[in-house]
């Protein structure tokens, strides 16, 4: 590949252009060709129909563990396993000596913030719902109760979600490469979505197929296989991912939990460097440093690094299909639930994450070194990017087409948080300040030498 083509591909990956393009393409398709879109990318329910019961949905004609295999299954239940696996790689690397989440005490703060990122939006959702319903009950769909099964209150799980891919992109843009707030937000988002997927299984699951936690033993079996491979000094990522991974995936499927997190407990067993060699340092950056006579960046050939490096192109461009399969919302359903969901995401996430982390600091669990309260508040604000994951939860929360449409519009509008965060970060000079601090920290060792 020529340097110009390689540079263009790197640009597309760096700024998550495939993901963003997928969101806009899905919106266009869902509004200009809704029948076609729902046929190829609708969720399969009984009788091969999508959630609204009117569109025949594409299926390959067979099922796995009782799930009909169609486009959404391939994207959400198979492809996204690798995306979450790469997110787990970044967290694992950050937990190494020298990383922003090491020692372990440094990882307590983002986990506490995760709880705030769940409880905060839930509280704001219920407060907004009760207030709006008391002031204007006629603005909600007729015949839908405030409480109970299939009620307005069923939407409480939607604003607990964070779109990891978009939050990761925005965080890198706002904070600058290598800033500890990026991995802080990444760990928070992965844990947040793990809770969100659990909420779907427990509170929005199929009554006919309740959760079967006994099958989580297969997840433990997958971890045991990965541990055995490591003890046998297997120095290739493929056996870990394609032997231990499917066992973990099968356990989650049989437990009736979402399998996207199947690699999260497996990836930490991949052999890696003895310490964090620098987050987001890619091979082309090493080559550039060596070519310019600044060969200070280490080339990491560990299975942990190669797992990401060799799958990065596939995952980064595959995110187009994830966004395309999940972001197709018809722009006609704005209503009270739209603003309740959006408010719960923006206000609930920002306040919940910030306050829980600050309480954790007072309790002796400080923020990672190099991260301050302003960074924390910005991370909480970026965490309000629910978008594709919130759209996914909205589809499970509401069966009423009008309510589902309103909730999805709220999730869709949360994408504007990314634009607002980038603009606000630029106004505050956050990226430049962080990059200058990183540059000066990088110079110190060489000057000392």
Order of alpha helices (4+ residues) and beta strands (2+ residues): alpha-alpha-alpha-beta-beta-alpha-alpha-alpha-alpha-alpha-alpha-alpha-alpha-alpha-alpha-alpha-alpha-alpha-alpha-alpha-alpha
